[in-house]
Amino acid sequence: MRATSRAPAALSGGCTAMHSAYGRFTNARLLSEAMQDTKILTILVIEDDRALGPLTVDRLRANGHRAALAATADRAFQLLSEDHFFDAIVLDLQLGATNAEQLVVRLRALYVDLPPIVIVSGLDQHDLDDAARRIGVVGVCRKPCTHEELMAAIDVAMTV
């Protein structure tokens, strides 16, 4: 359920957006006027880098999105094999002993309905594009990438 309130954020030209999921969490955000027309996404970041994962989540949240972090393939598998509420996934291609392709194959074998996926990696662009084709995703972002590049890749994945 998403509710929007006009006070007191309306005084600054913005609004307050609240999201509540039974048994999950309640989230409230002050949105600037410019952000009101942006769809708020719930994004799962699957990243094993201890600095990059939380940083990516923080940047997504700062832009008004809801974001959760899975630091391992096992945690991602657990979150996604349950009834999940994610609109998109940002998936690191290398997750320690498991890679993104193995994770996606395991989930699809269970007939899990996966949201659009953006894969991120430090691989060269050719290898990254090959991995995207094998996994069946269109959103790719080569590390290091800016937040704007990541959001553009998410936008592409959401429109396909």
N, C-alpha and C positions, 0 to 999 in steps of 0.2 A: 504494500500500500504506500503510495507517495502522496504526501499532503504538502501544500504550499501555503505559507502565511505571509501576509503583507506587512506585518508590524514586527519589530521596529526597523527592520532592514529597509522598508519602503522609504524611510526618511532619507536614505542615502541613494535612492534610485534602484535598489536591489530587492531581493526577496529572501525568505528563508525556505529551504527545501528540507523536508524530513522524509526519511525512509525507515520503515519498520517491517521486519520479517519475523513472523511468529517463531519463537525459540531461537532466533539468531542474534539480532542486534537492532538497535535504533540509532539512527544517524541523523544529525541536524547540521545543515550548512548554510552559511550566509553567502548568497550568490550576488555578484555584482550585476548591474543592469545588462552588461554585455554577455554574461554567462547564462542569462535566463533562457535564451533561445537554443542553447546547447543541450543535447540529450545527455543526461547523466547516465554513465555506464557503470556496471559492476564488473571489474576486471580482475582476473586471477593472474598474478605474476608468478611464473615458475622459474626461479633463478637461484642457483646455489652459491653465487658469489655473495659473501656476507656484507659487503659494502653496497654493491650494485642493486641487490634485491630490495632492501629497505629504501634506498634512494629513489628507485623507480616507483615504488608504492607511494612514497611521500610526494613525488612530483605529480602523479596522477591525482592524488587527493587534493593537492594544492590547486589543481585545475577543476575541482568540483566533482570528480568521479569517486566512486567507492572502489577500493582496491584491497586485495588480500594477497598475502605472500605464502607460497609453498616453496620451502628451501630444498626439498628433495623430491625425487620422482615418486617415491612411495607416498609422501604426503599429498602430492598432486593427484595421484591415483585415487587415494582415499576420498579427497574432496570431490573429484569429478565423477566417481562411480556411484556416489550417493545422488539423491535429488539435489541438484545444484541450481544456483540462481545467477550464474555468471553470463554476462553478455558477450564477453571476449576474453581471450587468453593471450598473454605475452609469454612466450615459451623459449627459454634458452636452449640452444641446440645440444649442448653438452652438459649433462647433469651428473657428473661423477661417473659412477659405473654404468649408469643408464643414459641413453641418449633420447632425444625428443622423439625420434622415429619409433623406438621401442615402446615408449610410453603411449603414443597415439595408437599404435597397433594393438596394444593390450586393451586400451579403452574401447576401441572400435570392435574388438572381438566380443566385448560384453554388450554391444549395441548401444553404447552410451551416446547420447545426442550431444555432440560437442559444439560449442559456439565457435564463431570465427576465431582463427588462430593467427597470431603474428609470431614468426620465429625470429630470434635475434642471435647473432653469433659473430665472433671475430674472424670466421673463415673468410677467404676471399670471395668476391661476389659470385663467381662462377660456381664454386662449391655450395654456397648458400642457396643459389637458385636451383641447383640440382636437388638439394635436400628438400626444398620447398615443393618441388614437383613430386618427389617420392612420398612425402607426407601428405600432399594434397592441399596445400595452403597457398594463398596468394600474397599474404602480408609478410614481407621480409624487411629486416632492418639490420644493417651491418654495424657491429660495435667497433669503435665507440660511436654512438649516435646521439644527436641532440634530442631533447624532449619533443621538439617540433617534428623531427623526422619520425620519431616513434608514433606520435599522434597521427601523422599523415599515413603511416603504415596501418594503424588501427582503423582509420577512416576508410582506407581502400578495402581492408578485409571486411568491414561492416557493410559495404555497399555491393559486394559480390555475392 
